[in-house]
């Protein structure tokens, strides 16, 4: 399925500045329907900036973002969300004064056509049903992350952007959440995820893209790249040390 | 008995103060805008009611049916244009812009309507009448009606915010604007709705004030805005029932002050306001202590 037809999401020569800092420099890639596209890289590599720019929270200095062949670079974030690009932001960003169910209801307010409903999210995470009237601020990190994913799913995105799911979560909890991804993918979603944990990314991704200080250092299928290449791209050891 | 009477009268005026204050509290809670033109908008509501009554001859008590939607629409439009433009710069800019709005409104009214005082006479003997509970306690129908309206408005607002779709969106946007955008919510539209509610309620309060007392172009800043601020601060920001409590505490403090010495009425209210600011700056109801 990958490689056929027009990409679902295409990033062309994206340059993003944070004030003086060039956070992203000429980043380009294509994501096809059904893929799990993982962006990896160290802290400050520009991964989150990339996702925030795709969702519309940052305006790029230059470059273009195409979704289903249409240029969405100038579109407001809420229009991108209703159009099918939905992000689970870093740090969950739930609405603390709303109950679990109200959080999901907000996500569903401007939902597109699709099979995800609040009921469907409760089937995926059965514990939510009993606690739907609780405020989310009393919940654990893993529970909050699940609610954040549920809030994004009920919007029925075509493409789901997941920013640092692992942040602040215990490994066991993270495994459980990553364990859910195949079920979510089976509903026809495409995912772009940002992950600091490389081994986790290599396990779930169909394609990886490594950033270093805002530049692309490696991209390819997990099967086609060696551990040494990933390590070099991740830490910036482009040339083997003994040559230098 | 005179003290009991003072407290009853204070509670009743407190309802009006809460009606003034709830829009101020809502706009601050949702978009972090301290609307310094809030009092002037109440006065505009009063003048618009005067105009509507003169043109259409609707009874004073029903004028709100036209004035409140008109002011709500004005609120939505002002929020989407002037106030939003200020918000895009910084929250501090909104303070300057609403202050400017206040000055413009006041001077426009002075220019156009002069400094004369006006009131909205109901011309209805029952409404302006009162009933006697004991030799010293007399309750006017009008203050009672206004108090009831305030409670109904606050109940309605509470119901709207907790159960309706837009109420939920207002709370979500107040919590986290960016996260709401990621769910497809255009926060500017939601801000507009919150402003419409604030303008509508303050217009209603302005009409009530006009039936109860007199207003002139400067009443907005020298009386109403201060009372609304005091009620919000005493009650605690972000809580509707806190606002009612704040209004009632302010009203009772004023009436008790007046009971001690007629000229101490306003002073007593502000002393309580100051005391709350010093001793309990989060207000009497503490819902916003977290975050």
Interface residues (C-beta under 8 A of the other chain):
Chain A: X55 X56 X57 X76 X77 X78 X81 X82 X86 X87 X89 X93 X94 X95 X96 X97 X98 X102 X103 X105 X106 X107 X109 X110 X111 X137 X151 X152 X155
Chain B: X165 X168 X169 X171 X172 X174 X175 X176 X178 X179 X180 X181 X182 X183 X184 X185 X186 X187 X290 X291
